[in-house]
Amino acid sequence: MNQDYSSRYILLGTFFTVLAALILGQHVSLLLDPQRGEILEEVRASHLGSVWTIHPPRGLIFDRKGQLLAGNEMVYEVGVDYRAIDDANDAHTIALTSNVYFGLDYYKVKVTVENPPHPQQVYLPLAKGIEKEKVDHLQNFLEITDADSRVERTEKARLAAHLRGLILQPYMKRVYPEPLLASNVLGFVGYNQQALPLGYFGVEARYNEMLAGTPVKLWVPNDPRMVQDFPPIPEGASLILTIDRELQAAVEKILEENIHKTKSETGVIIVLDPKTGEVWAMASYPRLDISRYWDYEALSEKGQFVFNRAISAMYEPGSVFKVLTMASAFDKGVVTEDTTYLDKGAIEVGGLVIYNWDRAGHGKQTMQGCMQLSLNVCLAWVATQLGAADFYTYLQAFGIGHTTGIDLDGERAGILKLPEDQLWSESEIGTNSFGQGVSATPIQMAAAISALANDGKIMRPHIVRGIIKDGEQFMITPSVSSIPISAKTAHTLTEMLARSLEAEASEALVDGYRVAGKTGTGEIAIPGAGYISGETNASFAGWGPVDDPRFVVYIWLEKPKTSIWGSEVAAPIFPKVVEQITLIMNIPPDRYRKATR
């Protein structure tokens, strides 16, 4: 008997000795292997609390004068915590409360609460974007006050018990005070597949990481007595745009009025400062109400909606392109103001016969006459004098065929075929000279033509003027994108185009300001089917004041019905826009400005 007990004691002793050795070995292993130690710490911590990812408030967006264009407001996500549903009346109370206070469908909520999607489902959102006022209304109703009777207190306590499974989670929602204003520039904030906010289009997409800030991970204990105040979380950077809110609103109104007046399908107006590249206004029609950003998908499926036509819509600009052709030839020295051309109404280039817009010949013309009468034949001849190599070198220097680099999401590069391309033919130099067979975006054309208003230099167009981060403001330094022509060429072409407008008594003339400009009427191409008869792209590019240009305006109307000519539908818009520019941006008339020099 004693021997049996001794054997058992020895066996037990051996077991505990081995167990102690294993525990000691595991402890040593954890000390020597930090990774395993971290895993154990994570397991321990998971029982005491959980790690939360806190997203900082998104940065704000202001116009150049400090007016708010995009901000945030506190809203709530309403959801159900299935762990707290333990009474048959809970589903009814939650559904009824959600219907009365939040406008949710009673039966849908009740069925959702009673039937979780999965047996292990812990939480399920019911609705997002519930206004704070509605949540406050409910919380005020449930709050027990000294004025409540005993019956009222009992009833509120009963309701609160049945509503334990109703979770009201606050979060910051992106809001736009004027959801149509500059919507094409701003873009919008939607949600990705992980239900996290994400910028789409415009500056919201281009500067998404900067605006969103850096998420912070925090460990939050399950025991409320251990909860401490969250440390301050830096919010995302805020942006100051080059856009002027008042000018943007005025230009959008002018564009929309003239879209309806001319019965055009779409349109764009861009206003930029040629000396800095700052975009003061960028209107695109039609535009999206970004407070209803979810409508974009349905609109885009129709195949006609482009979020920002100013940077994403490519088209053949037509005769407004002649400015670039003539500037290139002047800069190279193949033509001068004294050069004349005998216009017979037709010219053959690379086997293709090119005609003037009116199919007529206009006799002997100077280069100013060629521009004033917008003669396709003359410009095709000018391009041949320049030669293919130099012609396309200049066009690329003007930015045709590649993006401008504007800080907006979604810019397209246009299409410019070069002599080394397989599909290029010699006739292209003739048609490209007057803006056919080449496609560009409005911002490309505005930037290219701005060289004539800025001593031959193209400043990179940009939308963000400054960035506010961690309490400090950083201003964006304007940068030169390209110098395609000399200052002398820019001044010569500007004067030539100012005289042209004055000689023809153009509807683009502006009282009190001497301006330069060129109209454009381009046929609309259908890939593989030639050009549409009777439908055009009507454009006008203008700048001024001539002696010291402060603004460039680019106007494009697609498929106007009242007239196909840019001189009749696009040019008359220019003085309306300039009137707003000079008033809002404080540019005095020529006589007053020159008198104060």
Residue pairs with C-beta under 8 A, 6 or more apart in sequence:
29 36
30 36
30 37
30 40
31 37
45 51
45 219
48 221
48 222
48 223
49 219
49 220
49 221
49 222
49 223
49 226
50 219
50 220
50 222
51 217
51 218
51 219
51 220
52 217
52 218
52 219
52 220
53 215
53 216
53 217
54 215
54 216
54 217
54 218
54 230
54 233
55 196
55 197
55 212
55 213
55 215
56 212
56 213
56 214
56 215
56 216
56 233
56 234
56 235
56 236
57 72
57 172
57 213
57 235
57 236
58 72
58 172
58 174
58 189
58 197
58 211
58 212
58 213
58 235
58 236
59 210
59 211
59 212
59 213
59 235
59 236
59 237
59 238
59 239
59 468
60 68
60 70
60 71
60 72
60 238
60 239
61 68
61 69
61 70
61 71
61 186
61 203
61 204
61 211
61 238
61 239
61 241
62 68
62 69
62 238
62 239
62 240
62 241
63 69
63 240
63 241
63 243
63 244
63 245
63 248
64 240
64 241
64 242
64 243
64 244
64 278
64 280
64 465
65 244
65 245
66 240
67 245
68 177
69 176
69 177
69 178
69 181
69 182
69 186
69 241
69 243
69 245
70 174
70 175
70 176
70 186
70 204
71 174
71 175
71 176
71 177
72 172
72 173
72 174
72 175
73 132
73 172
73 173
73 175
74 132
74 170
74 171
74 172
74 173
75 128
75 129
75 130
75 131
75 132
75 170
75 171
75 172
75 173
76 129
76 130
76 131
76 132
76 135
76 168
76 169
76 170
76 171
77 125
77 127
77 128
77 130
77 167
77 168
77 169
77 171
78 98
78 102
78 104
78 125
78 126
78 127
78 128
78 130
78 166
78 167
78 168
78 169
79 123
79 124
79 125
79 126
79 166
79 167
79 169
80 94
80 112
80 113
80 123
80 124
80 126
80 165
80 166
80 167
81 122
81 123
81 164
81 165
81 166
81 167
82 116
82 121
82 122
82 123
82 124
82 165
83 122
83 165
84 90
84 164
84 165
85 91
85 113
85 165
87 161
87 162
89 162
90 113
90 162
90 163
90 164
90 165
91 110
91 113
91 114
92 110
93 159
93 162
93 163
94 109
94 110
94 113
94 162
94 163
94 165
94 166
95 104
95 106
95 107
95 109
95 110
95 113
96 106
97 138
97 159
97 163
97 166
98 104
98 106
98 109
98 126
98 127
98 166
99 105
99 106
99 109
101 134
101 135
101 137
101 138
102 127
102 130
102 134
104 126
104 127
109 126
112 124
112 126
113 165
116 124
117 124
123 167
129 173
130 168
132 170
135 168
138 168
141 156
142 156
142 159
142 160
142 163
143 156
144 153
144 156
144 157
148 156
174 188
174 189
174 197
174 204
175 291
176 183
176 186
176 188
176 290
176 291
178 249
179 289
179 290
179 291
179 292
180 252
180 287
180 289
180 290
181 245
181 248
181 249
181 252
182 243
182 245
182 248
182 252
182 282
183 202
183 287
183 288
183 289
183 290
184 201
184 202
184 282
184 283
184 284
184 287
184 288
184 307
184 308
184 309
184 310
185 202
185 203
185 241
185 243
185 248
185 282
185 308
185 408
185 463
186 202
186 203
186 204
186 290
187 199
187 200
187 201
187 202
187 203
187 204
187 205
187 206
187 290
187 307
187 409
188 199
188 200
188 201
188 202
188 204
188 288
188 290
188 293
188 296
189 197
189 198
189 199
189 200
189 204
189 293
190 197
190 198
190 200
190 293
190 294
191 197
191 198
192 198
197 212
198 208
199 205
199 206
199 207
199 208
199 211
199 212
199 409
200 293
200 296
200 409
201 307
201 308
201 408
201 409
201 410
202 307
202 308
202 408
202 409
202 410
203 239
203 241
203 407
203 408
203 409
203 463
203 464
204 211
204 409
205 409
205 410
206 407
206 408
206 409
207 237
207 239
207 407
207 464
210 236
210 237
210 239
210 467
210 469
211 236
211 237
211 238
211 239
212 236
213 233
213 234
213 235
213 236
213 237
214 234
216 231
216 233
218 230
218 231
220 227
221 227
234 470
237 467
237 468
237 469
238 467
238 468
238 469
239 464
239 466
239 467
239 468
240 464
240 465
240 466
240 467
240 468
240 473
241 463
241 464
241 465
242 273
242 278
242 279
242 280
242 462
242 463
242 464
242 465
243 279
243 280
243 281
243 282
243 463
244 280
244 281
244 584
244 585
246 584
247 271
247 280
247 281
247 580
247 581
247 584
247 585
248 280
248 281
248 282
248 283
250 281
250 580
250 584
251 269
251 271
251 281
251 283
251 577
251 580
252 281
252 283
252 285
252 287
254 269
254 283
254 573
254 576
254 577
254 580
255 267
255 268
255 269
255 283
255 285
255 573
256 285
258 264
258 267
258 557
258 569
258 573
259 266
259 267
259 285
259 557
261 562
262 538
262 557
262 560
262 561
262 562
262 563
262 569
263 560
263 561
263 562
264 538
264 557
264 558
264 559
264 560
264 561
264 569
265 558
265 559
266 284
266 285
266 286
266 306
266 309
266 313
266 557
266 558
266 559
267 283
267 284
267 285
267 309
267 555
267 556
267 557
267 558
268 282
268 283
268 284
268 285
268 309
268 310
268 313
268 442
268 554
268 555
268 556
269 281
269 282
269 283
269 553
269 554
269 555
269 556
269 573
269 577
270 279
270 281
270 282
270 283
270 310
270 442
270 443
270 446
270 552
270 553
270 554
271 279
271 280
271 281
271 282
271 551
271 552
271 553
271 577
271 581
272 278
272 279
272 280
272 446
272 447
272 450
272 461
272 551
272 552
273 280
273 550
273 551
273 552
274 450
274 451
274 453
274 454
274 459
274 543
274 549
274 550
274 551
274 552
275 454
275 459
275 478
275 549
275 550
276 459
276 478
277 447
277 450
277 458
277 459
277 460
277 461
277 462
277 478
277 479
277 481
278 461
278 462
278 465
278 478
279 406
279 461
279 462
279 463
280 551
280 581
280 585
282 308
282 310
282 443
282 463
283 310
284 306
284 307
284 308
284 309
284 310
285 309
286 305
288 295
288 296
288 299
288 305
288 307
289 295
296 305
296 307
299 305
300 307
306 312
306 313
307 410
308 408
308 410
309 442
309 556
310 441
310 442
310 443
311 406
311 408
311 410
311 411
311 412
311 441
311 442
311 443
312 410
312 411
312 412
312 441
313 412
313 441
313 442
314 412
314 414
314 415
314 439
314 440
314 441
315 439
315 440
315 441
315 522
315 524
315 537
315 556
315 558
316 435
316 436
316 437
316 438
316 439
316 522
316 523
316 524
316 525
316 537
317 435
317 438
317 440
317 445
317 520
317 522
317 537
317 539
317 556
318 434
318 435
318 436
318 520
318 521
318 522
318 523
318 536
318 537
318 539
318 566
319 357
319 374
319 376
319 434
319 435
319 518
319 519
319 520
319 521
319 522
319 566
320 435
320 445
320 449
320 518
320 519
320 520
320 539
320 540
320 541
320 566
321 432
321 433
321 434
321 435
321 438
321 440
321 445
321 520
322 371
322 374
322 379
322 433
322 434
322 435
322 518
322 520
323 371
323 449
323 452
323 493
323 497
323 518
323 541
324 394
324 395
324 398
324 400
324 448
324 449
325 379
325 382
325 383
325 386
325 391
325 433
325 434
326 335
326 367
326 370
326 371
326 379
326 382
326 493
326 496
327 394
327 451
327 452
327 484
327 485
327 489
327 490
327 493
328 386
328 390
328 391
328 394
328 395
328 398
328 484
328 485
329 335
329 382
329 383
329 385
329 386
330 336
330 367
330 485
330 489
330 492
330 493
331 394
331 456
331 484
331 485
331 486
331 489
332 386
332 390
332 394
334 382
334 385
334 386
335 367
335 382
335 385
336 367
337 366
337 367
337 368
337 492
337 496
338 366
339 366
339 367
340 364
340 365
340 366
341 364
341 365
341 367
341 370
341 378
341 381
341 382
342 363
342 364
342 365
343 356
343 361
343 362
343 363
343 364
343 365
343 370
343 375
343 377
343 378
344 361
344 377
345 355
345 356
345 359
345 360
345 361
345 362
345 377
346 353
346 354
346 355
346 356
346 361
346 377
347 353
347 354
347 377
347 380
347 381
347 430
348 354
349 380
349 383
349 384
349 426
349 427
349 429
349 430
349 431
350 425
350 426
350 427
350 428
350 429
350 430
351 426
351 427
352 427
352 430
352 431
354 376
354 377
354 380
354 430
354 431
355 376
355 377
356 362
356 375
356 376
356 377
357 374
357 376
357 521
361 377
362 369
362 373
362 375
365 373
365 375
365 378
367 378
367 382
367 496
368 496
368 499
368 500
369 375
370 378
370 379
370 382
371 496
371 497
371 500
371 518
372 499
372 500
372 503
372 504
374 518
374 519
376 433
376 434
379 433
379 434
380 429
380 430
380 431
380 433
380 434
382 433
383 391
383 429
383 430
383 432
383 433
384 429
384 430
386 394
388 419
388 426
388 429
389 419
391 429
391 432
391 433
392 416
392 418
392 419
394 484
394 485
395 401
395 416
395 432
395 438
396 402
396 416
397 482
397 483
397 484
398 448
398 451
398 458
398 482
398 484
399 444
399 447
399 448
399 458
399 481
399 482
400 414
400 416
400 438
400 440
400 444
400 448
401 413
401 414
401 415
401 416
401 418
402 413
402 414
403 411
403 412
403 413
403 444
404 411
404 443
404 444
404 447
404 460
404 461
404 481
405 411
405 460
405 461
405 481
406 443
406 460
406 461
406 462
406 463
407 462
407 463
407 464
408 463
411 441
411 443
412 441
414 438
414 439
414 440
414 441
414 444
415 438
415 439
416 432
416 438
416 439
417 423
417 424
417 428
417 437
417 438
418 424
428 437
431 437
431 438
432 438
435 520
435 522
436 522
436 523
436 525
437 525
440 448
442 554
442 556
443 461
445 539
445 541
445 554
446 461
446 541
446 552
446 554
447 458
447 460
447 461
447 481
448 458
448 484
449 541
449 543
449 552
449 554
450 458
450 459
450 543
450 552
451 457
451 458
451 482
451 483
451 484
451 485
451 490
452 485
452 490
452 493
452 494
452 497
452 516
452 543
453 490
453 494
453 543
453 549
453 552
454 490
454 549
455 487
455 490
455 491
456 483
456 484
456 485
456 486
456 487
456 489
456 490
457 480
457 482
457 483
458 480
458 481
458 482
458 483
458 484
459 478
459 479
459 480
459 481
460 478
460 479
460 480
460 481
462 476
462 478
464 476
465 475
465 476
466 473
466 474
466 475
466 476
467 473
467 474
467 476
468 474
493 516
494 516
494 543
494 546
494 549
495 516
495 546
497 516
497 517
497 518
498 514
498 515
498 516
498 546
500 506
500 518
501 508
501 509
501 515
501 516
501 517
502 509
506 517
506 519
506 567
506 571
507 567
507 568
507 571
507 572
507 575
508 515
508 517
508 519
508 540
508 542
508 571
508 572
508 574
508 575
509 515
509 575
510 544
510 574
510 575
510 578
510 579
511 575
512 582
512 589
512 590
512 591
513 544
513 545
513 578
513 582
513 587
513 589
513 590
514 544
514 545
514 546
514 547
514 590
515 542
515 543
515 544
515 545
515 546
515 574
515 578
516 542
516 543
516 544
516 546
517 540
517 541
517 542
517 543
517 571
517 574
518 540
518 541
518 542
519 538
519 539
519 540
519 565
519 566
519 567
519 570
519 571
520 537
520 538
520 539
520 540
520 541
520 566
520 570
521 536
521 537
521 538
521 539
521 564
521 565
521 566
521 567
522 536
522 537
522 539
523 531
523 532
523 535
523 536
523 537
524 531
524 532
524 535
524 536
524 537
524 559
525 531
525 532
526 532
534 564
535 559
535 564
536 559
536 560
536 564
536 565
536 566
537 556
537 557
537 558
537 559
538 556
538 557
538 560
538 563
538 564
538 565
538 566
538 568
538 569
538 570
539 554
539 555
539 556
539 557
539 566
539 570
540 553
540 554
540 555
540 566
540 570
540 571
540 573
540 574
541 552
541 553
541 554
541 555
542 552
542 553
542 574
542 578
543 549
543 551
543 552
543 553
544 550
544 551
544 578
545 587
545 590
545 593
547 590
547 594
548 593
550 585
550 587
551 578
551 581
551 585
551 587
553 574
553 577
553 578
553 581
555 570
555 573
555 574
555 577
556 570
557 566
557 569
557 570
560 569
562 568
562 569
563 569
581 587
582 588
582 589
587 593
588 596
